[in-house]
């Protein structure tokens, strides 16, 4: 019977519990088939195929260097070394160490990021230590210092980053353009700003015209996304997510308002910023 994708995955997962072999030949399973509970595997993003899976290529695509042959320690196209520093135990594989002696298993890692891609291309030295830190998690603007071009009464810019969906910032009325900004307290890659007004149905659907600007010093701002209309609708939580063309390093994130169909002012109950 031929090798299927399922049998290959089960055998590969099971073999992760045994030690290194002294030779580069294929190895038998080191634990019962299906013994993958509690295990973490890493791979590389791409289209994988195998004979008999229905894909027109009908070969071990992205599994093997010679994709007409089943993968083995001497015929593979997988290059992944997970970060195991936060785990108390790892399970070594049949693959030998790298040329510099680094263990090519779950004992050391090469993250599958731009770092890993550049290492594979020879643009960075191959290393078990990540050259750049991972992107920050969570809302980078939450409870950070803010500034505004103007405000109406008590509706200051701090209301947009206080985590309360019902408090909000409102600029001076009938005086566009207006802006609000958050100081993220450090330079971060910002890819995904999220805008919101209070979710109550009384805040009827509206389109606010907003441009996104960023700065590393709070003085020189560059446009990250040109002015565009963003619809906020209570049917969808009065929230809209913007995706910038690329994560751009910014400490100061500024939104500039030039129009609104719901009220003649800039209004926000949430200004959130995410790295990814």
VEXDREN-2710 file (C-alpha; in Angstrom, 1 decimal):
% VEXDREN-2710
k/r/px/py/pz
1/UNK/0.0/0.0/0.0
2/UNK/1.3/3.4/-0.9
3/UNK/2.2/6.2/1.6
4/UNK/-0.6/8.6/2.2
5/UNK/-0.4/12.1/3.7
6/UNK/-2.1/10.8/6.8
7/UNK/0.3/7.9/7.4
8/UNK/3.3/10.2/6.7
9/UNK/2.0/12.8/9.3
10/UNK/1.3/10.2/11.9
11/UNK/4.7/8.6/11.4
12/UNK/6.5/12.0/11.5
13/UNK/4.6/13.1/14.6
14/UNK/5.3/9.7/16.4
15/UNK/9.0/9.7/15.5
16/UNK/9.5/13.0/17.3
17/UNK/9.8/11.3/20.6
18/UNK/12.9/9.3/20.0
19/UNK/16.6/10.3/20.0
20/UNK/18.9/11.0/17.0
21/UNK/19.9/8.1/14.8
22/UNK/23.6/7.6/14.0
23/UNK/22.8/7.2/10.3
24/UNK/20.7/9.3/7.9
25/UNK/18.3/6.6/6.9
26/UNK/14.5/6.7/7.4
27/UNK/13.4/5.6/10.9
28/UNK/10.5/3.7/12.4
29/UNK/7.9/5.4/14.6
30/UNK/9.1/6.0/18.2
31/UNK/5.7/6.0/19.7
32/UNK/2.2/4.6/18.8
33/UNK/0.4/6.0/15.8
34/UNK/-1.7/9.0/16.7
35/UNK/0.5/9.9/19.7
36/UNK/0.4/13.6/19.1
37/UNK/-1.6/14.8/22.1
38/UNK/0.2/17.6/23.8
39/UNK/2.8/17.9/21.0
40/UNK/3.5/21.1/19.1
41/UNK/4.7/20.9/15.5
42/UNK/5.9/23.6/13.3
43/UNK/6.1/23.7/9.5
44/UNK/6.6/26.2/6.8
45/UNK/3.8/28.0/5.0
46/UNK/3.3/26.7/1.6
47/UNK/1.3/24.3/-0.5
48/UNK/2.1/20.7/0.5
49/UNK/1.0/17.7/-1.6
50/UNK/1.6/14.0/-1.8
51/UNK/0.8/11.2/-4.3
52/UNK/-2.8/10.2/-4.3
53/UNK/-4.2/13.3/-2.5
54/UNK/-6.0/14.5/-5.7
55/UNK/-3.6/17.4/-6.4
56/UNK/-2.6/17.5/-10.1
57/UNK/1.1/17.5/-9.2
58/UNK/0.8/14.0/-7.7
59/UNK/4.1/14.2/-5.8
60/UNK/5.7/15.0/-2.5
61/UNK/5.6/18.8/-3.2
62/UNK/7.4/20.8/-0.5
63/UNK/8.1/17.7/1.5
64/UNK/11.1/16.4/-0.5
65/UNK/13.9/17.8/-2.5
66/UNK/13.2/15.0/-5.0
67/UNK/9.5/15.2/-4.8
68/UNK/9.0/12.0/-6.8
69/UNK/10.4/10.1/-3.8
70/UNK/8.9/9.9/-0.3
71/UNK/10.5/12.2/2.3
72/UNK/13.3/10.9/4.5
73/UNK/16.2/12.4/6.5
74/UNK/18.2/12.3/3.3
75/UNK/15.5/13.6/1.1
76/UNK/13.6/16.4/2.7
77/UNK/12.7/20.1/2.0
78/UNK/11.7/21.0/5.6
79/UNK/13.7/23.6/7.5
80/UNK/12.2/24.6/10.8
81/UNK/13.6/24.9/14.3
82/UNK/10.9/26.0/16.9
83/UNK/11.6/28.2/19.9
84/UNK/11.6/25.9/22.9
85/UNK/12.8/28.2/25.6
86/UNK/9.5/28.4/27.4
87/UNK/9.0/24.6/27.4
88/UNK/10.4/22.2/30.0
89/UNK/10.8/19.3/27.7
90/UNK/11.4/18.6/24.0
91/UNK/11.4/15.6/21.7
92/UNK/14.4/15.2/19.5
93/UNK/14.0/14.0/15.9
94/UNK/15.8/11.8/13.4
95/UNK/17.4/14.8/11.8
96/UNK/21.0/15.5/12.6
97/UNK/22.5/18.8/13.8
98/UNK/23.3/21.7/11.6
99/UNK/26.7/22.2/10.1
100/UNK/27.8/24.3/13.1
101/UNK/26.6/21.7/15.6
102/UNK/23.3/23.4/16.5
103/UNK/20.7/20.7/17.2
104/UNK/18.2/20.6/14.4
105/UNK/15.2/19.6/16.5
106/UNK/13.0/21.1/19.1
107/UNK/16.0/21.9/21.3
108/UNK/16.8/25.0/19.3
109/UNK/14.9/27.1/16.9
110/UNK/14.7/29.3/13.9
111/UNK/11.4/31.2/13.9
112/UNK/9.4/31.1/10.7
113/UNK/9.4/34.9/10.1
114/UNK/11.3/37.4/8.0
115/UNK/14.3/36.5/10.1
116/UNK/14.1/32.8/9.0
117/UNK/13.5/33.7/5.4
118/UNK/16.6/35.9/5.3
119/UNK/18.7/33.3/7.0
120/UNK/17.7/30.7/4.4
121/UNK/18.7/33.2/1.7
122/UNK/22.1/33.7/3.3
123/UNK/21.3/37.4/4.2
124/UNK/21.7/36.6/7.9
125/UNK/23.9/34.2/9.7
126/UNK/22.1/31.0/10.7
127/UNK/21.6/31.1/14.4
128/UNK/19.4/29.5/17.1
129/UNK/18.8/33.0/18.5
130/UNK/16.3/35.3/16.9
131/UNK/17.9/38.5/15.7
132/UNK/14.8/40.7/16.1
133/UNK/12.1/40.5/18.8
134/UNK/8.6/39.3/18.0
135/UNK/6.0/42.0/17.3
136/UNK/4.2/43.3/20.4
137/UNK/0.9/41.9/21.3
138/UNK/-2.4/43.6/22.3
139/UNK/-3.7/47.2/21.9
140/UNK/-0.6/49.4/21.9
141/UNK/-2.7/52.6/22.5
142/UNK/-4.6/51.4/25.5
143/UNK/-4.4/54.0/28.3
144/UNK/-1.5/55.8/26.6
145/UNK/-1.1/59.6/26.6
146/UNK/-3.1/61.3/23.9
147/UNK/-3.4/64.7/22.3
148/UNK/-6.1/66.4/20.1
149/UNK/-6.5/69.4/17.9
150/UNK/-9.6/70.4/19.9
151/UNK/-12.4/69.0/22.1
152/UNK/-16.0/69.7/22.9
153/UNK/-16.8/70.2/26.6
154/UNK/-15.5/67.2/28.6
155/UNK/-15.1/64.9/25.6
156/UNK/-11.3/64.8/25.6
157/UNK/-9.0/62.5/23.6
158/UNK/-8.2/60.3/26.6
159/UNK/-11.7/58.9/26.4
160/UNK/-10.7/57.1/23.2
161/UNK/-8.0/55.0/24.9
162/UNK/-9.6/54.4/28.3
163/UNK/-11.1/51.0/27.4
164/UNK/-14.6/52.2/28.0
165/UNK/-16.7/51.8/24.8
166/UNK/-19.2/54.4/25.9
167/UNK/-16.9/57.3/26.7
168/UNK/-15.7/59.2/23.6
169/UNK/-13.7/62.1/22.2
170/UNK/-15.4/64.8/20.2
171/UNK/-13.7/67.6/18.4
172/UNK/-14.9/71.1/18.0
173/UNK/-18.0/71.2/15.8
174/UNK/-18.1/72.4/12.2
175/UNK/-14.4/73.1/12.1
176/UNK/-12.7/70.3/10.0
177/UNK/-10.0/69.2/9.7
178/UNK/-9.5/67.8/13.3
179/UNK/-7.1/65.2/14.7
180/UNK/-6.6/62.9/17.6
181/UNK/-3.4/61.0/18.4
182/UNK/-2.0/58.4/20.8
183/UNK/1.6/58.3/22.1
184/UNK/2.5/54.6/22.2
185/UNK/5.4/55.4/24.5
186/UNK/7.9/53.6/22.2
187/UNK/8.4/53.1/18.5
188/UNK/6.3/50.1/17.4
189/UNK/5.3/48.5/14.1
190/UNK/1.6/49.5/13.6
191/UNK/-0.3/47.6/11.0
192/UNK/-3.9/47.6/12.2
193/UNK/-5.7/50.6/13.7
194/UNK/-9.2/50.0/15.0
195/UNK/-11.8/52.9/15.2
196/UNK/-15.1/52.9/17.0
197/UNK/-17.9/55.1/18.3
198/UNK/-20.2/54.1/21.2
199/UNK/-22.1/50.9/20.3
200/UNK/-25.5/52.2/21.4
201/UNK/-28.1/52.3/18.6
202/UNK/-28.6/56.0/19.3
203/UNK/-25.3/56.4/17.5
204/UNK/-26.7/55.9/14.0
205/UNK/-24.6/54.6/11.1
206/UNK/-22.2/57.2/9.8
207/UNK/-19.2/57.5/7.6
208/UNK/-16.2/59.4/8.9
209/UNK/-13.4/60.5/6.5
210/UNK/-10.1/59.7/8.1
211/UNK/-6.4/59.7/7.2
212/UNK/-3.8/57.8/9.2
213/UNK/-0.5/59.5/10.0
214/UNK/2.5/58.4/12.0
215/UNK/5.6/59.8/13.5
216/UNK/8.6/58.6/15.5
217/UNK/9.3/61.9/17.2
218/UNK/5.9/63.6/17.5
219/UNK/7.0/66.4/15.1
220/UNK/7.4/65.1/11.6
221/UNK/4.4/63.1/10.5
222/UNK/4.0/61.1/7.4
223/UNK/0.8/59.7/5.8
224/UNK/0.4/56.0/6.4
225/UNK/-3.1/55.8/4.8
226/UNK/-4.7/58.6/2.7
227/UNK/-8.1/60.0/3.6
228/UNK/-10.9/57.6/3.0
229/UNK/-14.5/57.1/4.2
230/UNK/-15.0/54.5/7.0
231/UNK/-18.5/53.4/7.8
232/UNK/-19.4/52.9/11.5
233/UNK/-22.7/51.0/11.9
234/UNK/-24.4/49.9/15.1
235/UNK/-25.4/46.7/13.3
236/UNK/-21.7/45.7/13.3
237/UNK/-20.8/47.2/16.7
238/UNK/-19.9/50.7/15.4
239/UNK/-16.4/49.5/14.9
240/UNK/-14.1/49.5/11.8
241/UNK/-10.6/48.0/11.3
242/UNK/-8.1/49.6/9.0
243/UNK/-5.3/47.5/7.6
244/UNK/-2.3/49.6/6.6
245/UNK/-0.3/48.6/3.5
246/UNK/2.6/47.5/5.7
247/UNK/3.6/47.7/9.4
248/UNK/5.3/51.1/9.7
249/UNK/7.4/52.0/12.7
250/UNK/5.6/54.8/14.7
251/UNK/5.5/56.1/18.2
252/UNK/2.8/58.7/17.6
253/UNK/-0.4/57.5/15.8
254/UNK/-2.6/60.3/14.5
255/UNK/-6.0/60.1/12.9
256/UNK/-7.0/63.2/10.9
257/UNK/-10.7/63.8/10.3
258/UNK/-12.0/65.8/7.4
259/UNK/-15.7/64.9/7.4
260/UNK/-18.5/62.9/8.9
261/UNK/-22.0/62.1/7.7
262/UNK/-23.3/61.7/11.3
263/UNK/-22.1/64.8/13.1
264/UNK/-20.0/67.8/12.0
265/UNK/-17.1/66.7/14.2
266/UNK/-14.5/64.0/14.6
267/UNK/-15.8/61.4/17.1
268/UNK/-14.2/58.3/18.6
269/UNK/-14.9/56.1/21.6
270/UNK/-11.9/53.8/20.7
271/UNK/-8.6/54.4/19.0
272/UNK/-6.7/51.1/19.1
273/UNK/-3.4/50.1/17.5
274/UNK/-2.2/46.6/16.8
275/UNK/1.1/45.4/15.4
276/UNK/-0.5/42.5/13.4
END
